[in-house]
């Protein structure tokens, strides 16, 4: 309808834009003008008697614009939610027409369609809470138009207080069925949300799922403060945003039924004949994530699952919290991997079940947080500075990690340095490096090609959280020296690190602060650097065991790195070829100055680092290591 289209235009949106509506958009002057038009339109029907039916897909999002005007003139107002699956929505959207491009399909990008489906249905569910509403499921209407239509009319008649005349059943297309033999996390998450939208309003689990999904849907790609050329491939941005959403939304995994005899036979076959390709009907790799909101969930759960799926191996995940609400006896997996899980009754029950059914179970840990003695010695700076009750909680968690590691059939770590510590707890340790997804590589290529860097060389540090204060302290002085030597050199800090202790040291005119961003938007920030810094406390067991994330993620956007010369980076960086290693404060200052003054050297080292990291750390390549686990 024209009123809806014009109102969206005042917000800078079209009906096919899957963006969140701005806060307060229904209480501004544009909304008041639209509501005046709505009132004048509805007044034409007030004296005519009978029922008034409003039908427009945009009402799913713009219902609040109409609701008060409708209530002021009609009683009762009944909202009928027509709910179809995301696949059916894509079919419908792709058959629409955009007003700005004659005869052009409105939506041809699947991710854009999925995001719009999410926004329409979740916004509709939210603003209709407490209102008189009915649900009409498209799949039921398509399977039995007469019966489905009869039920909708009966419910609507009861809401209106009278019997409604029968209508011709609509000719609805059948809901598409899945054709992929191996459902993706996207399929699982969208089905989970569809089921939650279909559930009764009092279903607390469904409401909780929708609230969690709604929070994740608000993240924008790129972030609001990140400038970009509107000519970029927005389909890629939609895909990245959808993948981020999917990676953080839970679903309840489904497991195939396999007899104990078949399971034992399959294990023998895998041990004797490892090259056998995985089959879609195989039991999946099951990851249990201790904290899905943490960055490590992406590297150690989400990326491996996507990589395994690309290899044809079924894989899925659930949070430790969901495991606590799940009947472990229904779990049937090729292998169970616990990632940073705390020991509790649910985890103990799962381990017991895996032992009974002969399912291998591994423990995945990506930081040296399982050695309480190292914590007591103060090697982990941010833990050492916590209040005593919080330190004690970390120590107790460390002991819990150790117990689970010892109970597991094997352990996984991202670095060899961390594996050496893990072998003191469990000798069966495999190294599977952290990697990056196909979406991160595509975004990195996009921002690398956009030349986001400022005038003059920029040295940057993506600190992330404030837990890296001690790391930054090791380079603050040499960084200040390099900035003072070269007035056109700037320093950009991305993250929540406190720079107050360095106000007198770092030149304010050469300093730029950028906020902490979601991981999906990190490549944009790194592409603004000319030089990437990776400082860590030297000769520190916790820091020495860390994964080289900050190196390979900068390399993906072609930015060279100056890194601390610890065991991990000595193995990864060939000094002067694919990066620079610093052993002392003097070397930090000298290496920063060298790269700042040599554009060609920066380009050569950045390009070489990118070639090697793409070949080494792609999640699709690393996933093959999971197929070699002792399962």
LOVO-975350 format. One record per residue: residue in three letters; x, y negated, z of N, C-alpha, C in turn. Coordinates in pm, whole numbers, plus 50000, padded with zeros to 5 digits. Each point is the difference from the previous one (the first is absolute). Layout:
N
ALAXYZXYZXYZ...
//
This chain:
631
UNK500855011950000499154988150000500884987750000UNK499524989449935500814987949983500414993950133UNK499084999850098500334993850128501185007150065UNK499985013249997501115007650059501294997549925UNK499934999949867501214997949919500594986250027UNK499154989950007500504986450024500604998650139UNK499375006650098500534999050136501375006750009UNK500165011749940501305006449998501054991349934UNK499604992649897500944991149931500534989250093UNK499164995250093500464989950096501065005650095UNK500035013350012501015006650084501225004249920UNK500004996949869501095004149914499965014749964UNK498795006050004499865014349974499005002449888UNK500135011649933499015005349909499445012750059UNK498915005049947499395011650063500905012149998UNK500935000549906500875011849988501314998550079UNK500174989250075501214998050080499875007250134UNK500855009850028499885007650126500764993450114UNK499694987450027500664992750107499034997450114UNK500534998550119499164997050115499404986149987UNK498764998550041499374986950001500624991750112UNK500244987149976500654991750104499134999050125UNK500654998950115499274997850124499214986949991UNK498785000350049499174987950001499404996249867UNK500105009049901499534996249865498484998449994UNK499275005850097498544998949998499494988350084UNK500924991950050499584988650082500604986849952UNK500444999649873500574987649947499004993049909UNK500424989049941499094992149917499585007449874UNK500915008249945499645007749881498895009950033UNK500095006250117498965009450042498684992750021UNK500074988150058498764992350021499334996849867UNK500814996049899499444997149868499385012349936UNK500695011550014499465012449943498715004050070UNK499944998350130498805003750075498814991049965UNK500294987449967498924991149956499415005149868UNK500865004549910499515005849874499235012950025UNK500515008150092499325012650032498614997250057UNK499914990050089498714996550058499014995649895UNK500464991749905499114995349893499545011649912UNK500905009549974499635011749920498965008650072UNK500225002550128499105008750075498634993550021UNK499974986850008498724993050018499035002849887UNK500535003049883499135002949886499205012950020UNK500495008750089499345012950019499155000650127UNK500114989950085499325000550128498495000749984UNK499454991649911498554999449985499455010849908UNK500875007449934499535010049903499525012750065UNK500355002250127499615012450067500795011849949UNK499755011550059500715012149958501425000550054UNK500745009749951501375002150045500984993449905UNK501124995950054501084994149920501205009250010UNK500525004149886501165008949994501174992449939UNK501094999150075501234993849950501025011049974UNK500555000149881500965010349963501174993649929UNK501165000350066501234994849940501165005950079UNK500975005949933501115006450068500774990250089UNK500024987249960500724990150080499374997850137UNK498745003950016499354998550130500695008650106UNK500685010749959500735008250096500994991550078UNK500594990149933500984991350065499394986650043UNK499024995249925499484986550024498645000250069UNK499615011450057498745000850070499814989450107UNK501044996650081499824989750102499564986549942UNK500334997749874499584987549936498494999549981UNK499385011749983498585001049970499145003450121UNK500595006450100499205006450103499124990250077UNK500544988950046499204990650079498884993849916UNK500304997349874498964994349912498885010149978UNK500365012749986498985010449984499165001450126UNK500655000150116499275001750126499074988350028UNK500374988349951499154988250024498715000449919UNK499945008649898498865000149910499265013349995UNK500695011050034499395013249984500205008450127UNK499045008450026500075009050115499305013149964UNK500625011650014501395001650041500954999049880UNK501304998750031501055000849899500715013350018UNK499945008549899500615013350007501175000549902UNK501145004550048501205000949916500205014649963UNK500015002949872500225013649951501445000949949UNK500795007850069501395002249958500055011849904UNK500364997449876500145010749902501485003849996UNK500305011850050501395004250020500405010849902UNK501004997049920500595009949911501475001850034UNK500605010349946501425002450025500874990749915UNK501264999050040500914990849933500205003649853UNK500015012849967500185004049861498844995349913UNK498785001150054498844995249924500054984949985UNK500484993050103500114985549991500974995949890UNK501095007549985500954996849893499355001549863UNK499225010349983499285001649873499094988149973UNK499284995650104499084988849982500754986949976UNK501064997650078500764987649984500634999249862UNK500505011249950500684999849871499044997549884UNK498705001850026499004997549895499454985950007UNK500374992550107499554986150010500784991149905UNK499624987449995500644990449910500414987850079UNK501214995549976500494987850064499504987849926UNK499644989850077499494987949936501094992149928UNK501285001650047501064991849943500625006249876UNK499735012649975500555006749881498855007549933UNK499514994849891498825005749935500235014649964UNK499025008350034500005014349968501205007550058UNK500614994450103501145006850063499525007750122UNK500445012450020499595007350120500384992250126UNK499104999650096500264992250121501195005650077UNK500055013150016501055006250080500505012649928UNK501285000249973500615011949940501045006250092UNK500304993450111501005004850096499295007650112UNK500375012650018499345008250101500204994250140UNK501194995250031500264994650133499144987650026UNK499864991449900499154988350014498565004050030UNK499535010149928498645004950022499845005650141UNK500985007850045499925005950133499974989150108UNK500834989749983500034989250098498684992350002UNK499434997749881498724993049994498905008650062UNK500025013049974499045009150062500104999450152UNK501214999950051500214999150145499444987050055UNK500344988949935499524987050048498484999349998UNK499395003849888498554999049988499305008350107UNK500395012450016499305008950091500294997150146UNK501254996550030500324997550140499484986450046UNK500014990049913499414987150036498495001450016UNK499375007649911498565002350010499665007150131UNK500785010050035499745007350124500144990850121UNK500934990749995500264991350115498904989550018UNK499634993249890499044989150020498565004850018UNK499745012749968498645005250018499805006750136UNK501045000650083499835005850132498954992050078UNK499085006950061498954993350075498824995749915UNK500135001549867498894996749910499215012749967UNK498824998149946499205011449957500555004749865UNK500575011949999500675004549878499755014849975UNK500065003549872499855013849956501205003749915UNK500265013049992501115005049919499465008949891UNK500424997249876499675008649886501315004949940UNK500245013150009501245005849950499855003549853UNK500894994749917499905002249855500105014749963UNK500845007750071500165013949961498715007950025UNK499274996750105498725006650024498974996049895UNK499974987149964499054995549899500325006249864UNK501285001649970500385005649871499675014949993UNK500195007250110499735014450000498515003149998UNK499214991750068498565002350005499294986549998UNK499884993949880499434986549991498604999050060UNK499145009649972498624999250048499965000650153UNK500675010250057499975001750144500744988850072UNK501174996249944500764989150062499244987049996UNK499404997049886499214987749989498815000150094UNK499365011750014498845001050091500404996850143UNK501165005350042500444997650138500324985250023UNK500634993649901500324985850014498724991750009UNK499015003049912498744992650004499255002250131UNK500055012250051499335003050127500634992050113UNK501344999850006500694992650106499764985049985UNK500014995049876499774985849977498564996350037UNK499065008849966498614997450036499814999550151UNK500665008950072499924999850145500584987050057UNK501094995349939500594987450046499084988249975UNK499295000349886499104989049964498625001550064UNK499695011850052498735002250066498875003449906UNK500305005349883498945004049906500565010049900UNK499105006449929500395009849899500314993049869UNK501115003549941500404993949874499635009249885UNK499624994349883499675008349884501245007149947UNK499775011749942501115007649943500584992649880UNK501295001249985500724993749888500655010849916UNK500234996649874500745009349915501415001850056UNK500445012250005501345002750053501054993849909UNK500994993050057501054994049918500885010749938UNK500494996949881500925009349932501414996950045UNK500415006150109501334997550054500985010449949UNK501254995849971501005009949960500405008550121UNK500375012449973500455008550107501334995050054UNK500135001550131501264996050062501135008649943UNK501104993749959501105007949944500585009450104UNK500455011449954500655009650088501504999449979UNK500735003650105501454999349992500525010049898UNK500944995349918500585009049901501455003450034UNK500584992850098501375002850037500065012650085UNK500885009449969500105012050083500634997050135UNK500714989050010500694996550123499554986150044UNK499034998950091499504986950039501094991550064UNK499974987249969500994990950055499494994150130UNK500894992850070499564993050120498944989649966UNK500104994349882498974990449958498635006749997UNK499925011949940498745007349995499485002950141UNK500905004550086499605003950135499524988050082UNK500724988949989499644988250079498684994149953UNK499824998649868498764994349950498805008950030UNK500195013149998498925009050038499674998650149UNK501044998450081499794998050143499194987250024UNK500304989449928499274987550018498585001349947UNK499835007149889498655002449948499155007350103UNK500575010250063499265007550101499684991250121UNK500944991450037499754990950113498904990049967UNK499994995149876498944990749957498645006949996UNK500015013149974498755007649991499495004250137UNK500854998950103499645005350132498964991250068UNK499425005350103499014992850081500684988250068UNK499264989250019500564987850058500585002250139UNK499505010250073500475002550137501205009450005UNK500495004449885501145009149996501274992150035UNK500525002250120501154992250047501275003149921UNK500205012649964501195003549922499994993149864UNK498835000149935499884993449870500254985150012UNK499414993850102500194985650019501474996850028UNK500655008550081501414997850027500855001149876UNK499685009749913500745001449874499834987749913UNK498784994849994499744988249917500714987650055UNK500014998550131500674988550059501515000549972UNK500595011950015501435001449973500314997249853UNK499155005349911500224997849857499824985349964UNK499044993550062499754985849971501234991650036UNK500625002950112501204992550040501115001749898UNK500205012149948501055002449901499694993649867UNK498724998249969499614994449871500314985149989UNK500254993350112500204985649998501394995849951UNK500945009449995501374996549959500034996649852UNK500664988849967500104995649861501375003349942UNK500045002249870501255002849928500054991049878UNK500954990549994500944996450107499304992650113UNK500754997250107499444993050115499634985749961UNK499104993550075499574986449964501134990049985UNK501085001550078501084990249995501035003249890UNK499815011049930500975004149898499554995249862UNK500714990349948499654994449869500335009949890UNK499165000149895500305008549885499324994449876UNK500555003749887499474995849871498715007649972UNK498884992749976498725007049974500045009249878UNK501044998949917500065008549881500515014150030UNK500325002850127500525013350032498915010449978UNK500415012349991499085011249980499205002350128UNK498784994550006499225001150123499575014550024UNK499935008249896499655014050021501025006750092UNK501274996449984501035005550086499804995650144UNK499594987450020499754995250135498805007150061UNK498965002349920498845007550050500415014150041UNK500815006449917500435013750030500805000450129UNK500914990550018500814999650122499124997750122UNK499044991149986499114997150113499155012250036UNK499515007049899499195011950027500855010950064UNK501225002049951500855010350056500354997150145UNK500214987250032500264996550140498785003150085UNK498824996449950498765002850073499845014950024UNK500215007749895499825014550010500995006150098UNK501234994750003501035005950083499714998650149UNK499134990550036499754997450142498615004150045UNK499195005349909498665004550036499985015250014UNK499405004550105499995014450027498835007149932UNK500195012749981498955009049952500195013150073UNK499005008350001500115012950065500425010349895UNK501225005250009500485009449897499135012649992UNK499935005349880499325012749977501065010749971UNK499825011750059501005010549987499405012349931UNK500755006149909499505012349936500005011650100UNK499125009449975499945012050083500955010649943UNK500995003550077500985010049957500165010150113UNK499935012649967500125010450101501435000750053UNK500205004950123501355001550054500895008849912UNK499415010349937500805008749913500504992249880UNK499114992249938500394992049884501054989750040UNK499844994050118500974990250046501385006350015UNK500065011950062501285006750018500645003449866UNK499175004549905500525003449867500554987649930UNK499284988850013500464987649937501324995450058UNK500175001650130501254995850062501165008649949UNK499775012749984501065008849949500374996049857UNK498984997049919500254995949861500814987149997UNK499644990350086500724987249999501455001750043UNK500235009250093501375002050047500865007149896UNK499405009649931500755007949902500094992949866UNK498924993149963499924994049866499614985450013UNK500934992050045499714986050027499574991949878UNK500465003049880499604991549887498515000449966UNK499215009050063498575000449968499374986250014UNK499354995549896499374986850004498815000350095UNK499814989250076498834999450089498714999849919UNK498965005350059498705000949935498984991550075UNK499014994349925498994991750067499255007250111UNK499855013449989499265007550101500855003750121UNK501304996749996500875003150114499554992250123UNK500235005450120499814991850121500904987849993UNK499564988750053500784987749984501114998550103UNK500954991349970500884994650102499134990450083UNK500015001850130499214991450087500944991750087UNK499914986749987500784990850082499104994650112UNK500505000050122499314993950114500774987350035UNK499364988549986500684987350019499734994550140UNK501084997450073499844994650135499484985950004UNK500324991949897499554986149996499864995649855UNK498825001749941499834996449859500204985149970UNK499924991550102500184985749977501484996149989UNK500915008950037501424996849998500565001449859UNK501084992649973500655000949868500485014249972UNK500435006950103500545013349978498965009549940UNK498714997150023498955008349941500104999849848UNK500344988649942500124999149855501145008649949UNK501154998950067501195006949953499985015050027UNK499445003950114500125013850044498725008249984UNK498894993449967498735007249981499404996749864UNK499704987549977499314996049878500835003149874UNK501254995749997500835002349881500235014949972UNK500335008150102500155014449971498735006449946UNK498834996050054498755005949951499804996849853UNK500224987449963499824996249860501045007049912UNK501225001150049501035006949923499685014749982UNK499525006650105499635014149989498855001949902UNK499054990950005498875001249909500454998749855UNK500974991249974500514998649864500695012949953UNK500495007850096500625012849966498985011349993UNK498744996850024498965010049995499765007350130UNK500604995250108499865006650130498954992850084UNK498965007050046499004993650086500654994850129UNK499584988150043500524994150123498974990250054UNK499934998950132499044991150062500524996150138UNK499274991050068500444995650132498814996850088UNK500264999850129499044994650096500804994050115UNK499384991050072500684993950114499955009550118UNK500924997950093499975007950123498704997550076UNK499474987949987498744996850066498865008249942UNK499945001149866498945008149939500195014750033UNK501255004450009500255013950036499355003450133UNK500004990250091499405002350130498505002449993UNK499354995849890498565002149983499715011549905UNK501055007049956499855010349897500155013950063UNK499305009449944500145014050039501235005749929UNK501075002250075501245004249937499875013549931UNK499005008050039499865013349940499574999349854UNK499574988349953499634998749859501184995749914UNK501154997350063501184995549926500695011949935UNK500204999049871500695010449925500954993049904UNK501284999350035500964992249922501205008549961UNK500614996349890501255006549962501094996650100UNK499954987750050500994995450096499414987950072UNK500234998950130499544988550080501234992050042UNK499944986849977501124991250036499474989150093UNK500544999650121499624989950098500944988249986UNK499464988249973500854988249988499824990950121UNK501044998950081500054991150117498765001650087UNK499605012150024498835002650083500405001150147UNK499144995050086500195001850143499445013650040UNK500605005950100499525013050045498724998350080UNK498975007349961498744999950074499325013549980UNK498815001550056499315012949992499695003949856UNK499614990249917499645003149861501225005149922UNK501154993550021501225004549931500425013850050UNK499905002150130500345013350054499085010849943UNK498704996749988499055009749943500325003049854UNK500424989649927500365001949859501225009049988UNK501014997750083501205008449995499645014550031UNK499165001950101499585013550035499275006749884UNK499134992449932499255005349886500945003549884UNK500974991349974500965002849893500795012750029UNK500365002050125500735012150036499125012349975UNK498744999450038499105011449980499825003349854UNK499864989749917499705002149858501245000949913UNK501174998750057501225000849921500234987949912UNK499484988550040500224987749923501234992950054UNK501014997549917501194992850047499624985850044UNK500674995250102499734986550049501334992850019UNK500074987849946501214992150009499744987150074UNK501084994050051499894987050068500854989949926UNK499374989049958500674989649922500244987950089UNK501254995750007500364988450083500944991249919UNK499744986949998500784991249912500854989950074UNK500025000650133500864991250081500535007950119UNK501084995150057500595006750115499244995750127UNK498775004650010499154996650114499665012450082UNK500795010549983499765012450074501125003150099UNK500944990650019501115002050092499874990050115UNK499445004550112499774991050113501314994650056UNK501085007949994501284995550054500524987949924UNK499885000349867500434988549919499174987750034UNK498725002050026499154988750041500474994350133UNK500305008750096500444995250131501324992449991UNK500835003649903501284993149983499854986349935UNK498774996849955499764986949941500344999049853UNK500155011349931500384999749858498884994449912UNK498765001050047498874994749923499614986750063UNK500454989249940499954986850063498584996050038UNK499045001849907498654995050029499355007950113UNK500365012750016499465008050111500664995850131UNK501294997449995500724996150121499454987150060UNK499414991449917499494987250048498515000250033UNK499395011649996498595001150035499825000250152UNK498824996350049499715001750143500135014850038UNK500315002650125500285013650044498895010049967UNK498714996650021498955009849967500015004049853UNK500294990449911500045003249857501235008249966UNK501134997150067501205008249978499765014350043UNK499335001850113499715013450048499105007549903UNK499074992749937499125006549901500815004849880UNK500984992049956500865004249889500835012350039UNK500485000150123500785011550045499155012750005UNK498774998750047499115011650005499685004849859UNK499764990549908499745003849861501205007049939UNK501224995450036501215006549948500055014650044UNK499665002550124499985013850048498945008249927UNK498854993749972498945006949926500445003549859UNK500694990449933500525002949866500965011950004UNK500865000250102500965011150009499305013450016UNK498985000350084499295012750022499365005049871UNK499414990949924499365004149874501045003949896UNK501124992949997501065003749906500535013950030UNK500165003050128500515013150038498995011149969UNK498724996750008498965010049974499775002549852UNK500444990749915499725000949856500885010549934UNK499545004849885500815009349920501184993049935UNK499854987149975501064992149939499714985350028UNK501004991749980499844985550014500434993249871UNK499424988249975500334991949883500474986350046UNK501064995049937500504986550027500334993449867UNK500064986549996500324993349873501504997849977UNK500835002150102501444997949983500785011550064UNK501205002049951500865010450057500464996050140UNK500224987150023500414995650134498945003350103UNK498734998149965498915003450092499885015350013UNK500265007149891499925014650004501015005750099UNK501184993950011501015004950094499474999550144UNK499304989450033499414999050133498875010250016UNK499195001749896498865009150007500465014450017UNK501145003649944500495014050010500385003850143UNK500174990250086500265003250140498745004950070UNK498854997249938498715004250055499505012449927UNK500134999949867499535011149917501015001649886UNK500675011449988501055001449898499465000149857UNK498705002249983499435001049865499494986249956UNK500894991949943499674986449960500254998249852UNK499044994449931500164996649858499954984749985UNK500774994749907499994985749971499144997549876UNK498944992350017499184995249889499984984850011UNK500664993449908500174985550010498664992749988UNK499954988050056498884991149972500074995849854UNK498864997549941499984996049860498934989849974UNK499774997349874499004990149959499015006649905UNK498814994449994498945005549916500064994149860UNK499235005949911499924994749863499424986050001UNK499054997150090499404986850006501014989550045UNK500845003550097501034990650047501004997149888UNK500375010249924500924997849889499374990949895UNK498725002049969499334991649901499924985550048UNK499664997950128499964986450054501384993750000UNK501015007850035501374994850001500424995649860UNK499665008049900500324996249862499264987249960UNK498754998950045499224988049969500644987550058UNK500285000150130500554987950063501444997549957UNK500755010749970501364998249949500004992449868UNK499005002649917499934993649868499484985750006UNK499464995950116499364986850008500944989050046UNK501225003450035501004990050039499424990450106UNK499755005450118499384992450108501004991850080UNK501285001149969501004993750083500014984949986UNK500434993450107500034985450003501264994749931UNK500074986649988501224993849947501135002250100UNK501165003649949501125002850087499915014050057UNK501145006150033499985013750053499315000750136UNK499335011250023499275002250125500455013250061UNK500444999550124500335012150073498845002850095UNK499565012450004498805003150077500165011950091UNK499175000050105499955011250093498545002950030UNK499545011849963498645004350031500045007650132UNK499914992650109500165006050132498825008650039UNK498814996449944498805006850047499644995250139UNK499905009250095499594996550135501174994350080UNK499684995350121501014994050086500945010150063UNK499845012949970500855010450060501434999549945UNK500254991449901501334999549939500804987950046UNK499684994550116500714988250049501495002850021UNK500325011450060501415003250025500755002349869UNK499325005349898500645002049870500364986649937UNK499054990750002500274986949940501094992650074UNK500085002050130501034993050078501405003349951UNK500195011649937501345004049954500444992049877UNK499084993549931500374992649879499654985250008UNK499424995450109499574986050007501164990549977UNK501135002550065501144990949988500605000149857UNK500335011749942500534999749863499004994749898UNK498725002250023498994994449909500024984850008UNK500104994650120500084985450015501244994449931UNK501125007350011501234995549933499804999449849UNK499385010349944499795000249854499054988949957UNK498994997150078499074989249966500684986450004UNK500874998050098500684987050013501044998149891UNK500605011149954500984999149892499344996249869UNK498765003949983499324998549871498624993750023UNK499914986749991498744993150032498825003949911UNK500255005149879498885003849913499515014250026UNK500615007050095499575013550038498924998950107UNK498925007149981498914999950098499865013850064UNK499375000250117499765012550072498505001550024UNK499455011549957498585003050020499865011750095UNK499214998050104499715010750095498545004149984UNK499785012849972498655005449986499715008650122UNK499064995850083499675007750118499824991350122UNK499875006550114499654993050124501184998550095UNK501215000649948501204998550082500054986050062UNK500414999250124500104987250070501354993549968UNK499954988549934501234992949965500324988750097UNK499224998550107500244989150095501435000150055UNK500605011750030501374999850052501034994849900UNK499614998449873500974996049897499704986249942UNK499204992150071499624986849947501214991249977UNK500995000950088501194991549985501045006149907UNK499775012549961501005007049918499634999849852UNK498745002749969499585000949860499474986549952UNK500514995049888499534986949949498525000549964UNK499204991850063498545000449981499624997149855UNK500764991149932499664996449863500185011649902UNK500785009950040500255011549912499245012550044UNK499064998350091499285011350059498555000349954UNK499535011649961498605002049963499435011750080UNK498864997950065499315010650071498835005049916UNK499865013049990498885006349931499375010250095UNK498685001050002499355008950096500195014749967UNK499795008350101499995014549982498875003549904UNK500275008949905498995003749900499745015050005UNK498865003849945499715014249982501045006049905UNK500275012850019501035006449919499724998649850UNK498735000249960499664999049859500434986649941UNK500194989950084500414986749955501474997050026UNK500745010050049501404997650032500854997549876UNK499745007149891500814998449879499984985649950UNK498864993250015499904985949960500994991650079UNK500115002650131500934992250082501455003149964UNK500315012849982501375003849968500434994449864UNK499074998849906500344994849867500354985150004UNK499724993350110500374985950015501444998550048UNK500645011150042501384999650046500955000849880UNK501204994750019501135002749911500985009850064UNK500034999750135500885008850076499195005550118UNK500065013050019499275006450109500985003950111UNK499644997350123500855003250114499405011750078UNK500875009450039499575011250084500965000950119UNK499754992050105500845000850120499465010350097UNK500885007150066499655009250107501134999550103UNK499685003050124501025000350103501035010849968UNK501284996749995501025010049966500225009950114UNK500435012149962500325010550098498865002250098UNK498784999549948498815002050083499275012349947UNK499835010550080499415012549948498604998249944UNK499204991550061498654997649950500054993549862UNK500814989649984500114993049872500685008549894UNK501015007750039500705008549903499085010549940UNK498945003750072499115010649953498864994849913UNK499904986949983498864994449929500105002349849UNK498845000449937499905002149856500344987149925UNK500565001049879500384988149923498854993649924UNK498864998350065498844994049934500304986149946UNK500644992050084500204985949962500954998849880UNK500805010349978500874999949882499245003849874UNK499305011450001499415004549873498784991749961UNK499294994250095498854991849962500444986849938UNK501134994550045500564988349933500565003849863UNK500615011649991500575004549873498925001549893UNK498785004050039498945001849902499644986949928UNK500224988750066499744987249933501304994049946UNK501065008049996501254995749938500834990750085UNK499835000250132500744991050089501145007850068UNK501234994949990501135007050064500004997850151UNK500675009050071499975000150146501404999050058UNK500114992450110501155000750089499515007350125UNK500605011550030499515008450109501115002850100UNK499585003250121500945004250103500695012949956UNK501275001150032500765011949959499835011150103UNK498815005650006499775011450091499965012849918UNK499905011750061500095012549923498985001149887UNK498774996050022498985001249896500344991449879UNK500394987650023500284991249887501365002849937UNK500945005350074501265004049939499785011449901UNK499065008850031499705011149908499254995149878UNK499214989350015499124995549894500644989549909UNK500784990950058500534988549926501475002249966UNK500314998649873501394999549953500374985249991UNK500814995850093500294985750017500454993549870UNK499284989449963500344992649880499305004849875UNK499355011850006499315005349883498484998750012UNK499435005750107498544999350018499624992950129UNK500914992050051499764992350121501314997150069UNK499934993250115501204996550076499825004650144UNK501095004750060500005004650139500804990350086UNK499454996750116500664990550091500375007150129UNK501314998950037500495006350122500164989950114UNK499994987149969500274989850101499274987149965UNK499984990650092499364987249974500664992849883UNK501325000649993500694993549888499565005949867UNK499835013349994499585006349875498564996349965UNK499144998950101498634995649972500014986349932UNK500714990750058500054986449943500615000249861UNK501105007649982500685000349871499115006449892UNK499305010950032499185007049901498784991649960UNK499394993250095498874991249968500454989049906UNK501144994050032500534989149916500365005149861UNK500625011949993500395005649871498785001749909UNK498945006250050498815002249917499284986949969UNK500004990850094499324987249977500654992349886UNK501295001849981500734992549897500145007549868UNK499455012149990500255008049879498695006349953UNK499334993149907498725004949949500165013449928UNK501055001449921500215012449925500235011950093UNK500764997850106500265010850094498705004450069UNK499184990350036498705003350061499175008449904UNK499974995949873499195007349902500515014249980UNK501335001849992500585013349977499735009250119UNK500254995050120499795008550118498525003150020UNK499144990149977498575002450015499495010249901UNK500444999149875499575009349896500495014250029UNK501255001250045500555013250031499285006250120UNK499764992050102499285005050117498615004749961UNK499344992449913498655003849958500015013349926UNK500925001749906500075012649923500175012050094UNK500894998750096500285011250089498845002750096UNK499384989450051498915002050097498755005649933UNK499724995749877498855005649928500205015049980UNK501225004049971500275014349977500015008050129UNK500374993750110500225007650125498814999950095UNK499264988950007499024998350107498555000149954UNK499745003549876498615000749955499295011450074UNK498814997050055499285009950080499675012549918UNK499794998549870499715011549916501165009749995UNK501234994750004501175008950000500215006150138UNK499834991950103500215005050136498985010550040UNK498814999649939498955009650037500435014349974UNK500885002049903500465013549972500685006550120UNK500564991850090500665005650118499005006750094UNK498754995149999498995006350086499665014049950UNK500105001949869499735013449946501095010050037UNK501154994950045501105008750039500065002550151UNK498994995050073499995002150144499795014850032UNK500405004350118499875014250037498555003650029UNK499205001249893498585003250016499685013549938
//
